[in-house]
Amino acid sequence: MHALPIMVVALCTLAIGYRYYSAFIAARVLVLDDSRVTPAHRLADGKDFVPTNRWVLFGHHFAAITGAGPLIGPVLAVQFGFLPGLSWILIGVVVGGAVHDFIILASSVRRNGRSLAEIAREEIGPVAGVIAAIAIFFTVVIAIAAMGFAVVNILAESPWATFTIGMTIPIALVMGAGMRARGGGGHGSIRNATILGVAALLVAVWGGRGVALSSVAHYLKLSQPAMIYAICIYGFVASVLPVWLLLVPRDYLSAYMKLGTIAILVVGIMVVNPELKMDAVTEFVHGHGPIIPGKLFPFVFITIACGAISGFHSLIASGTTPKMIDRESDTRFIGYGAMLMEGLVGITSLVAAASLYKADYFAINVPPAKFAHLGMTPVDLDAMMRAIGEDLRGRTAGSVSLAVGIAKIFSGLPGMKALLAYWYHFIVMFEAVFILTTVDAGTRVARFLAQETLGRFDARFLKHDWKPGIYFSSALVVVAWGAFLRTGSISTLWPMLGIANQLLATTALCVGTTVIVNAGRARYAWVTLVPLSFVATTTLTAAYLSTVNNFLKLGNFQGWLDAVVSIALMVCTVAVLVASVRKWILVTTGRSAAAPAG
């Protein structure tokens, strides 16, 4: 099968979902009203609560939610064949992931930009709020550590990538200061800053190769431990600086690279129309796969994760973004629309990986000793290694096979065949940009959560301008995920990320359903109940099977730690489910009054 019809079906599905389904949710379920004053205006402080142009905020939100998940997850899920993953992404993102993001974002905007845990406490009950806070904190720490591990492996010992990614920081600072000096986000200042920022980014990408060949490269060739400390420092600084100075302009700038690359990739796929050489369904759907040990059900869902639905998005949708929404109607464009774009990222990643020969795909993603037992012979792998100049065998975790797949598609465009190596390294940097923006936004969201929790003991932590509280909370979060990052590995962090992420999505959908029911609109609760039922069933099953069949059988400290955290997250999720169902029954039977928020 060729890729062109797949891309046409995908684009049409996403467009129809946004045009009709999101409009239904906006008008009937949420009843968006632009006459309501958003917290960005009502609580404006020039730091966290800042009214922001919808296009700039879309860029920030998309950059913040789109980390390694939609890039790596679909690639790893190709083990089962391209059809199962493609089907789940298209269905899941329209009726699950985009709904999840949209509902939580709008709910937070109507509650002064409060976090998911605080909304759970108000809507479901105090116990649910505490449980949600615990689950969220664990999820954020695991997610940032897993994302950070991926970016460390990409940037370590790579002066070219380190220079280009590092240059996005001063470029963003200049953009943020420039837009602020010219009136805080008017169309003229945004346009000028965008032109200059994108031009500077392209110069940084182009100049990175020259830097890598110069004497300066020695200072940029950071070891893995040094890169970990550098990322920790960046996470702390991004968390404490005003949101308009670094976080928003950097994510906005990164979004151009992300969206631009994805747009070129979509066009490239449709022009080159590569054949999907991977089977539609492989023999590994019954288990015993060399990458994912479990069966198609339920492991394909937690492996793809963010490409279809992501609990981590609820933290951004109830963290930085709702504090910058200019009008309520912007929540549809930003919440639902950005998630559809992430679904498109997942589809293009899946197509790129599936366009590799089956043996080449497994040779890259499976350790050589294990690959030798599969009885497969690579087809194009040796030629690609010669062209790229690197050994690609046994480069597990999906990122390398994705870069190879996308580079092959780009090199198939007219006049691009000789640039395979350049495209490969460009995509490596593209992946790093995707991942690093999750680190800065996730740290800031976790800081908000830590401040809300510590505020129960000292009210000063609730003040967004109390600098000691900001510094202490940020340092606490960075130390937590930095410790996991320093001692963990991709084999322990990525499975935990899938489980934690999807269980958090279950919790967020519980909160979203309760918001709808409490608002007296229980007849529309099916909008969140349908994805809630499916995600809860698949993820709890996958968590149980992973704990029993994988984590406990490792027989070491890391295995026991993974098992304990998985069990704790399962208990937290079930507790929130029970509390939510109880609340729904009380409200719908009239024993608890519905209380619309506003």
C-alpha positions as CSV (number, residue, x, y, z in Angstrom):
1,M,0.0,0.0,0.0
2,H,1.2,3.5,-0.8
3,A,1.1,6.5,1.6
4,L,-0.9,9.0,-0.5
5,P,-4.4,7.6,0.2
6,I,-3.5,7.3,3.9
7,M,-2.6,11.0,4.1
8,V,-5.7,12.1,2.2
9,V,-8.0,10.1,4.5
10,A,-6.1,11.4,7.6
11,L,-6.3,15.0,6.6
12,C,-10.0,14.7,5.7
13,T,-10.8,13.0,9.0
14,L,-9.0,15.7,11.1
15,A,-10.6,18.5,9.1
16,I,-14.2,17.1,9.6
17,G,-13.5,16.5,13.3
18,Y,-12.5,20.1,13.8
19,R,-15.2,21.6,11.7
20,Y,-18.2,19.7,13.1
21,Y,-17.4,17.8,16.3
22,S,-15.4,20.6,18.0
23,A,-18.1,23.1,17.0
24,F,-20.8,20.8,18.6
25,I,-18.7,20.7,21.8
26,A,-18.1,24.4,21.8
27,A,-21.8,25.3,21.3
28,R,-23.7,22.6,23.1
29,V,-21.5,21.1,25.7
30,L,-19.3,24.0,26.9
31,V,-21.5,26.9,25.6
32,L,-18.5,29.2,25.1
33,D,-19.2,32.8,25.6
34,D,-16.7,35.6,24.6
35,S,-18.5,38.1,26.9
36,R,-17.0,36.3,29.9
37,V,-13.8,38.0,31.0
38,T,-10.9,35.4,31.0
39,P,-8.4,35.2,33.9
40,A,-5.7,36.6,31.5
41,H,-7.5,39.9,31.7
42,R,-9.1,39.7,35.1
43,L,-5.9,38.6,36.9
44,A,-3.3,40.1,34.6
45,D,0.0,40.4,36.3
46,G,2.4,40.7,33.4
47,K,4.1,37.4,34.3
48,D,1.9,34.3,34.3
49,F,-1.5,35.9,33.5
50,V,-1.0,37.6,30.2
51,P,-3.6,38.1,27.4
52,T,-1.9,36.5,24.3
53,N,-2.7,36.5,20.6
54,R,-4.3,33.2,19.7
55,W,-1.8,32.4,17.0
56,V,1.2,33.0,19.4
57,L,-0.6,31.0,22.1
58,F,-1.4,28.2,19.6
59,G,2.3,28.0,18.9
60,H,3.2,27.9,22.6
61,H,0.5,25.3,23.4
62,F,1.4,23.1,20.5
63,A,5.1,23.2,21.3
64,A,4.4,22.5,24.9
65,I,2.1,19.5,24.5
66,T,4.0,17.9,21.5
67,G,7.0,16.1,23.0
68,A,8.5,12.7,22.2
69,G,5.2,10.9,22.4
70,P,3.8,11.4,18.9
71,L,7.2,11.0,17.4
72,I,8.4,7.9,19.2
73,G,5.2,6.1,20.2
74,P,3.8,5.5,16.7
75,V,7.2,4.4,15.5
76,L,7.5,1.7,18.2
77,A,3.9,0.6,17.6
78,V,4.8,-0.2,14.0
79,Q,6.0,-3.5,15.4
80,F,2.4,-4.6,15.2
81,G,2.0,-3.3,11.7
82,F,0.9,0.1,10.4
83,L,-2.9,-0.5,10.4
84,P,-3.6,-0.9,14.1
85,G,-1.7,2.3,15.0
86,L,-3.1,4.3,12.2
87,S,-6.6,3.4,13.1
88,W,-6.2,4.2,16.8
89,I,-4.6,7.6,16.1
90,L,-7.3,8.7,13.7
91,I,-10.2,7.6,15.9
92,G,-8.6,8.4,19.3
93,V,-7.4,11.9,18.5
94,V,-10.9,13.1,17.2
95,V,-13.1,11.6,19.8
96,G,-10.6,11.3,22.7
97,G,-7.4,13.3,22.8
98,A,-8.7,16.6,21.3
99,V,-11.9,16.4,23.4
100,H,-9.8,15.8,26.5
101,D,-7.6,18.8,25.8
102,F,-10.5,21.1,24.9
103,I,-12.7,20.3,27.9
104,I,-9.9,20.7,30.4
105,L,-8.7,24.0,28.9
106,A,-12.1,25.5,28.9
107,S,-12.8,24.3,32.4
108,S,-9.5,25.8,33.7
109,V,-10.2,29.1,32.0
110,R,-13.5,29.4,33.8
111,R,-11.8,28.6,37.1
112,N,-9.1,31.3,37.1
113,G,-6.6,29.1,35.4
114,R,-6.5,26.5,38.2
115,S,-4.7,23.2,37.9
116,L,-6.3,19.9,37.2
117,A,-5.8,18.9,40.9
118,E,-7.6,22.0,42.1
119,I,-10.5,21.5,39.7
120,A,-10.8,17.8,40.8
121,R,-10.9,19.0,44.4
122,E,-13.7,21.5,43.7
123,E,-15.8,19.4,41.3
124,I,-15.4,15.9,42.7
125,G,-14.2,16.3,46.3
126,P,-11.2,17.1,48.5
127,V,-10.0,13.5,48.6
128,A,-10.1,13.3,44.8
129,G,-8.1,16.5,44.6
130,V,-5.3,15.1,46.9
131,I,-5.2,11.8,44.9
132,A,-5.1,13.7,41.6
133,A,-2.3,15.9,42.9
134,I,-0.2,12.8,43.8
135,A,-0.9,11.2,40.4
136,I,-0.1,14.4,38.6
137,F,3.2,14.9,40.4
138,F,4.4,11.4,39.7
139,T,3.3,11.7,36.0
140,V,5.1,15.0,35.5
141,V,8.3,13.8,37.0
142,I,8.3,10.6,35.0
143,A,7.3,12.4,31.8
144,I,9.9,15.1,32.0
145,A,12.6,12.5,32.9
146,A,11.6,10.3,30.0
147,M,11.5,13.3,27.6
148,G,14.8,14.6,29.0
149,F,16.5,11.3,28.6
150,A,15.5,11.2,24.9
151,V,16.9,14.7,24.3
152,V,20.1,14.0,26.2
153,N,20.8,11.1,24.0
154,I,20.2,13.3,20.9
155,L,22.3,16.3,22.0
156,A,25.1,14.6,23.9
157,E,28.4,14.6,22.0
158,S,26.8,16.5,19.1
159,P,28.2,20.1,18.8
160,W,26.0,20.8,15.7
161,A,22.7,20.0,17.5
162,T,23.8,21.5,20.8
163,F,24.6,24.8,19.0
164,T,21.4,25.0,17.1
165,I,19.2,24.1,20.0
166,G,21.1,26.4,22.4
167,M,20.7,29.3,20.0
168,T,16.9,29.1,20.3
169,I,17.2,30.4,23.9
170,P,18.8,33.9,23.2
171,I,16.7,34.2,20.0
172,A,13.6,33.7,22.1
173,L,14.8,36.2,24.7
174,V,15.2,38.8,22.1
175,M,11.8,38.0,20.5
176,G,10.1,38.2,23.9
177,A,11.7,41.5,24.9
178,G,11.0,42.9,21.4
179,M,7.3,42.0,21.4
180,R,6.9,43.3,25.0
181,A,8.6,46.6,24.1
182,R,6.3,47.2,21.2
183,G,3.1,46.9,23.0
184,G,2.9,43.3,24.3
185,G,1.8,41.3,21.3
186,G,0.3,43.5,18.7
187,H,0.1,42.1,15.1
188,G,3.0,44.3,13.9
189,S,5.4,43.3,16.7
190,I,4.4,39.7,16.3
191,R,5.0,39.8,12.6
192,N,8.4,41.5,12.9
193,A,9.6,39.3,15.7
194,T,8.4,36.2,13.8
195,I,10.3,37.1,10.7
196,L,13.5,37.9,12.6
197,G,13.2,34.9,14.8
198,V,12.6,32.4,12.0
199,A,15.4,33.9,10.0
200,A,17.8,33.6,13.0
201,L,16.7,30.0,13.6
202,L,17.5,29.1,10.0
203,V,20.9,30.8,10.3
204,A,21.5,28.8,13.5
205,V,20.5,25.5,11.7
206,W,22.7,26.3,8.7
207,G,25.6,27.6,10.8
208,G,25.6,24.6,13.2
209,R,27.5,22.5,10.7
210,G,30.3,25.0,10.4
211,V,30.4,25.4,14.2
212,A,30.7,21.6,14.5
213,L,33.7,21.6,12.2
214,S,35.5,24.5,14.0
215,S,37.6,24.7,17.2
216,V,34.6,25.8,19.1
217,A,33.1,22.3,18.8
218,H,35.2,21.1,21.6
219,Y,33.3,23.2,24.1
220,L,29.9,22.2,22.7
221,K,30.7,18.5,22.7
222,L,29.1,17.8,26.1
223,S,29.1,14.4,27.8
224,Q,25.8,12.8,28.8
225,P,26.1,13.8,32.5
226,A,27.1,17.4,31.5
227,M,24.1,17.6,29.2
228,I,21.8,16.4,32.0
229,Y,23.0,19.2,34.3
230,A,22.6,21.7,31.5
231,I,19.0,20.7,30.8
232,C,18.3,20.9,34.6
233,I,19.6,24.4,34.7
234,Y,17.5,25.3,31.6
235,G,14.4,23.8,33.2
236,F,14.9,25.9,36.4
237,V,15.5,29.1,34.5
238,A,12.5,28.6,32.2
239,S,10.3,28.0,35.2
240,V,11.2,31.2,37.1
241,L,11.5,33.7,34.3
242,P,8.3,35.6,33.2
243,V,6.3,33.5,30.8
244,W,6.4,36.2,28.1
245,L,10.2,36.5,28.2
246,L,11.4,32.9,27.4
247,L,8.7,30.2,27.5
248,V,6.1,31.7,25.1
249,P,8.5,33.1,22.4
250,R,10.8,30.0,22.5
251,D,7.8,27.7,22.1
252,Y,6.3,30.0,19.5
253,L,9.6,29.9,17.6
254,S,10.0,26.2,18.0
255,A,6.5,25.7,16.7
256,Y,7.5,27.2,13.4
257,M,10.2,24.6,13.0
258,K,7.8,21.9,14.1
259,L,4.9,22.9,12.0
260,G,7.0,23.9,9.0
261,T,8.8,20.5,9.1
262,I,5.5,18.6,9.5
263,A,3.9,20.6,6.6
264,I,6.9,19.8,4.4
265,L,6.7,16.2,5.4
266,V,3.0,15.9,4.6
267,V,3.7,17.4,1.2
268,G,6.7,15.2,0.7
269,I,4.7,12.1,1.6
270,M,2.0,13.0,-0.9
271,V,4.6,13.9,-3.7
272,V,7.0,11.0,-3.2
273,N,4.1,8.6,-2.3
274,P,6.4,6.0,-0.7
275,E,5.3,2.5,-0.4
276,L,4.6,1.2,3.1
277,K,6.9,-1.8,3.2
278,M,5.9,-2.8,6.7
279,D,3.1,-5.4,6.9
280,A,-0.4,-4.0,7.7
281,V,-0.5,-6.4,10.6
282,T,2.6,-8.3,11.7
283,E,3.1,-11.7,13.4
284,F,3.9,-9.9,16.7
285,V,0.2,-8.9,17.4
286,H,0.0,-12.0,19.5
287,G,3.0,-11.0,21.6
288,H,6.7,-11.9,21.9
289,G,7.7,-8.9,19.9
290,P,11.3,-7.8,20.0
291,I,10.5,-4.2,20.9
292,I,7.2,-4.3,22.8
293,P,6.8,-7.6,24.8
294,G,3.0,-7.5,25.1
295,K,0.2,-8.3,22.7
296,L,-1.6,-5.8,20.4
297,F,-4.3,-5.3,23.0
298,P,-3.8,-3.4,25.1
299,F,-0.1,-2.4,24.5
300,V,-0.6,-0.6,21.2
301,F,-2.6,2.0,23.0
302,I,-0.1,2.9,25.8
303,T,2.8,2.7,23.2
304,I,1.2,5.3,20.9
305,A,0.0,7.3,23.9
306,C,0.3,11.0,23.0
307,G,-0.4,10.6,19.3
308,A,-4.0,9.8,20.2
309,I,-4.6,11.0,23.7
310,S,-2.3,12.3,26.4
311,G,-2.9,13.0,30.1
312,F,0.2,15.3,30.1
313,H,-1.8,17.7,27.9
314,S,-4.2,18.3,30.8
315,L,-1.4,19.8,32.8
316,I,-0.6,22.3,30.0
317,A,-4.3,22.9,29.5
318,S,-4.7,23.7,33.2
319,G,-1.3,25.2,33.6
320,T,0.3,27.9,31.5
321,T,-2.2,28.1,28.6
322,P,-5.4,29.0,30.4
323,K,-3.7,31.9,32.1
324,M,-3.0,33.4,28.6
325,I,-6.4,32.8,26.8
326,D,-7.7,36.1,25.4
327,R,-11.2,35.0,24.7
328,E,-13.2,31.8,25.5
329,S,-13.7,30.9,21.9
330,D,-9.9,30.6,21.5
331,T,-10.0,27.5,23.6
332,R,-11.5,25.6,20.7
333,F,-8.8,26.6,18.2
334,I,-6.0,26.0,20.7
335,G,-7.3,23.1,22.7
336,Y,-9.0,21.0,20.1
337,G,-7.0,22.2,17.1
338,A,-3.5,21.8,18.6
339,M,-4.3,18.2,19.5
340,L,-5.4,17.4,16.0
341,M,-2.0,18.7,14.8
342,E,-0.3,16.4,17.2
343,G,-2.3,13.5,15.8
344,L,-1.1,14.5,12.3
345,V,2.5,14.4,13.7
346,G,1.8,10.8,14.9
347,I,0.5,9.8,11.5
348,T,3.4,11.2,9.6
349,S,5.8,9.5,12.1
350,L,4.1,6.2,11.6
351,V,4.1,6.5,7.8
352,A,7.8,7.4,7.8
353,A,8.7,4.3,9.9
354,A,6.4,2.0,7.9
355,S,8.1,3.1,4.7
356,L,11.3,1.4,5.8
357,Y,11.8,-2.3,4.8
358,K,10.6,-4.5,7.6
359,A,14.1,-6.0,8.2
360,D,15.7,-2.5,8.2
361,Y,13.1,-1.2,10.7
362,F,13.8,-4.1,13.2
363,A,17.6,-3.9,12.6
364,I,17.6,-0.3,13.7
365,N,15.2,-0.7,16.7
366,V,16.4,-4.0,18.1
367,P,19.8,-4.8,19.7
368,P,22.0,-6.8,17.2
369,A,22.2,-9.9,19.4
370,K,18.4,-10.0,19.6
371,F,17.9,-9.1,15.9
372,A,20.1,-12.1,14.9
373,H,17.3,-14.4,16.2
374,L,14.6,-12.8,14.0
375,G,15.7,-14.5,10.8
376,M,15.6,-11.2,8.8
377,T,18.2,-9.8,6.4
378,P,18.4,-6.0,6.1
379,V,17.9,-4.5,2.6
380,D,18.9,-0.8,2.5
381,L,20.5,-0.5,5.9
382,D,24.2,-0.7,4.7
383,A,23.6,1.8,2.0
384,M,21.9,4.2,4.4
385,M,24.7,3.9,6.9
386,R,27.3,4.8,4.2
387,A,25.3,7.8,3.1
388,I,24.7,9.1,6.6
389,G,28.1,8.2,8.0
390,E,26.9,6.6,11.2
391,D,26.2,3.1,12.4
392,L,22.4,2.7,12.6
393,R,22.2,-0.9,13.8
394,G,20.7,-1.4,17.3
395,R,19.8,2.3,17.8
396,T,16.8,1.5,19.9
397,A,14.0,3.8,21.2
398,G,12.6,4.8,17.8
399,S,14.1,8.2,17.2
400,V,16.9,7.0,14.8
401,S,14.5,4.9,12.7
402,L,12.1,7.9,12.5
403,A,15.0,10.2,11.4
404,V,16.0,7.7,8.7
405,G,12.5,7.2,7.5
406,I,11.8,11.0,7.2
407,A,15.2,11.6,5.6
408,K,14.5,8.9,3.0
409,I,11.2,10.6,2.1
410,F,12.8,14.1,1.9
411,S,15.7,12.7,-0.2
412,G,13.1,11.3,-2.6
413,L,12.0,14.8,-3.6
414,P,13.4,16.2,-6.8
415,G,17.1,17.2,-6.4
416,M,17.3,16.0,-2.8
417,K,18.8,12.6,-3.2
418,A,22.4,13.7,-2.4
419,L,21.2,15.4,0.8
420,L,20.2,12.3,2.7
421,A,22.8,12.9,5.4
422,Y,21.8,16.5,5.9
423,W,18.2,15.6,6.2
424,Y,19.0,12.9,8.7
425,H,20.8,15.4,11.0
426,F,18.2,18.0,10.5
427,I,15.5,15.6,11.7
428,V,17.6,14.7,14.7
429,M,17.5,18.4,15.6
430,F,13.8,18.6,14.8
431,E,13.2,15.8,17.3
432,A,15.3,17.6,20.0
433,V,13.3,20.8,19.6
434,F,10.0,18.8,20.0
435,I,11.2,17.2,23.2
436,L,12.9,20.1,24.9
437,T,9.8,22.3,24.9
438,T,8.0,19.7,27.0
439,V,10.8,20.0,29.6
440,D,10.3,23.7,30.1
441,A,6.5,23.8,30.0
442,G,6.3,20.7,32.2
443,T,8.6,22.1,34.8
444,R,6.5,25.3,35.0
445,V,3.3,23.3,35.3
446,A,4.8,21.2,38.0
447,R,5.9,24.4,39.8
448,F,2.3,25.6,39.8
449,L,1.2,22.3,41.3
450,A,4.0,22.4,44.0
451,Q,3.0,26.0,44.9
452,E,-0.7,25.1,45.3
453,T,0.3,22.1,47.5
454,L,2.8,24.0,49.6
455,G,0.2,26.9,49.9
456,R,-1.8,24.7,52.2
457,F,1.0,25.0,54.7
458,D,2.2,28.5,53.9
459,A,-0.2,30.9,52.1
460,R,2.7,32.9,50.7
461,F,3.3,30.0,48.1
462,L,0.0,30.9,46.5
463,K,1.2,34.3,45.6
464,H,2.5,34.2,42.0
465,D,4.9,37.1,42.7
466,W,6.5,35.7,45.9
467,K,10.0,34.9,44.5
468,P,11.3,32.6,47.3
469,G,8.2,30.4,46.8
470,I,8.8,30.4,43.0
471,Y,12.5,29.5,43.4
472,F,11.9,26.8,46.0
473,S,9.1,25.1,44.1
474,S,11.0,25.2,40.8
475,A,14.1,23.7,42.4
476,L,12.1,21.0,44.1
477,V,10.6,19.9,40.8
478,V,13.9,20.1,38.9
479,V,15.7,18.0,41.5
480,A,12.9,15.4,41.4
481,W,12.9,14.8,37.7
482,G,16.6,15.4,37.4
483,A,17.3,12.5,39.9
484,F,15.2,10.2,37.7
485,L,16.9,11.4,34.6
486,R,20.4,10.9,36.1
487,T,19.7,7.3,37.3
488,G,17.1,6.0,34.8
489,S,17.2,4.5,31.4
490,I,14.9,4.4,28.4
491,S,13.9,0.8,29.1
492,T,12.6,1.8,32.5
493,L,11.4,5.3,31.9
494,W,9.4,4.9,28.6
495,P,7.1,2.0,29.8
496,M,6.3,4.0,32.9
497,L,5.6,7.1,30.8
498,G,3.0,5.3,28.8
499,I,1.2,3.9,31.8
500,A,1.4,7.1,33.9
501,N,0.4,9.3,30.9
502,Q,-2.7,7.3,30.0
503,L,-3.8,6.9,33.6
504,L,-3.6,10.7,34.0
505,A,-5.7,11.0,30.9
506,T,-8.3,8.8,32.7
507,T,-8.2,11.1,35.7
508,A,-8.6,14.2,33.5
509,L,-11.6,12.7,31.7
510,C,-13.2,11.9,35.1
511,V,-12.7,15.6,36.0
512,G,-14.1,16.7,32.6
513,T,-17.1,14.5,32.9
514,T,-17.8,15.8,36.4
515,V,-17.5,19.4,35.2
516,I,-20.2,18.6,32.5
517,V,-22.5,16.9,35.0
518,N,-22.1,19.5,37.7
519,A,-22.9,22.2,35.1
520,G,-26.3,20.6,34.6
521,R,-25.5,19.2,31.2
522,A,-25.4,15.5,32.0
523,R,-27.1,14.6,28.7
524,Y,-23.9,15.5,27.0
525,A,-21.6,13.6,29.4
526,W,-21.2,10.8,26.8
527,V,-18.7,13.2,25.0
528,T,-16.1,12.4,27.7
529,L,-17.6,9.1,29.1
530,V,-16.9,7.2,25.8
531,P,-13.2,7.9,25.7
532,L,-13.0,7.6,29.5
533,S,-14.3,4.1,29.4
534,F,-12.0,2.9,26.7
535,V,-8.8,4.6,28.0
536,A,-9.4,3.4,31.6
537,T,-10.0,-0.2,30.5
538,T,-7.0,-0.5,28.2
539,T,-4.6,1.4,30.4
540,L,-5.5,-0.4,33.7
541,T,-5.1,-3.7,31.9
542,A,-1.8,-2.7,30.4
543,A,-0.5,-1.5,33.8
544,Y,-1.5,-4.7,35.5
545,L,0.1,-6.9,32.8
546,S,3.3,-4.8,32.8
547,T,3.6,-5.0,36.5
548,V,3.1,-8.8,36.7
549,N,4.8,-9.9,33.5
550,N,7.5,-7.3,33.1
551,F,8.5,-5.1,36.1
552,L,8.4,-7.7,38.8
553,K,10.3,-10.2,36.7
554,L,13.2,-7.8,36.4
555,G,14.2,-8.8,39.9
556,N,16.1,-5.6,40.6
557,F,15.5,-2.3,42.4
558,Q,14.4,-0.5,39.2
559,G,11.8,-3.2,38.5
560,W,10.4,-3.0,42.0
561,L,10.3,0.8,41.8
562,D,8.4,0.6,38.5
563,A,6.0,-1.9,40.0
564,V,5.3,0.1,43.1
565,V,4.8,3.3,41.1
566,S,2.5,1.5,38.7
567,I,0.4,0.0,41.5
568,A,0.2,3.4,43.2
569,L,-1.0,5.1,40.0
570,M,-3.6,2.3,39.4
571,V,-4.9,2.7,43.0
572,C,-5.1,6.5,42.5
573,T,-6.9,6.2,39.2
574,V,-9.5,3.7,40.6
575,A,-10.1,5.9,43.6
576,V,-10.8,8.9,41.4
577,L,-13.1,6.8,39.2
578,V,-15.1,5.7,42.2
579,A,-15.3,9.2,43.6
580,S,-16.4,10.5,40.3
581,V,-19.1,7.9,39.7
582,R,-20.4,8.7,43.2
583,K,-20.6,12.4,42.4
584,W,-22.4,11.8,39.1
585,I,-25.0,9.7,40.8
586,L,-25.5,12.3,43.5
587,V,-26.0,15.1,41.0
588,T,-28.2,13.3,38.5
589,T,-30.5,12.0,41.3
590,G,-30.8,15.4,42.8
591,R,-29.1,14.6,46.1
592,S,-26.3,17.2,45.2
593,A,-27.0,20.4,43.5
594,A,-25.4,21.2,40.1
595,A,-23.2,24.2,40.4
596,P,-22.1,25.7,37.1
597,A,-18.8,27.5,37.3
598,G,-18.4,31.0,36.1
